[in-house]
Amino acid sequence: MADKIIHIASLDQHNQLTKEGLVIIDFHASWCGPCHMIAPTYETLAGENENIKFFKVDVDNVPDVAQHYKITAMPTFVILKDGEKIDEMKGANQGGLTGLVQKLNNA
């Protein structure tokens, strides 16, 4: 299921891949314990929701993308629709993340 998630490596790649459709970006860091805890839930949701594009951004490796969204805490999940930010969730809340995806599916 992890192959359903694309790891963004640059701002240019982000700009190309996120301009259309529903997108969730997981901003994380390798040293972030809560990020590791919620990763399996994110992978499961990516495998179950074909209509949403799932991305990950390591804030240490791609700081310009994190700065673009003013990310200050990890994990932070940013929701885009056709390139425009429509929602955000901070923290490793499995129920909250699942609810956010359900909300997108019902929109």
Beta strands, then each sheet from edge to edge (+ up, - down):
strand 1: 5-7
strand 2: 22-28
strand 3: 52-58
strand 4: 76-81
strand 5: 84-90
sheet 1: 1+ 3+ 2+ 4- 5+
end
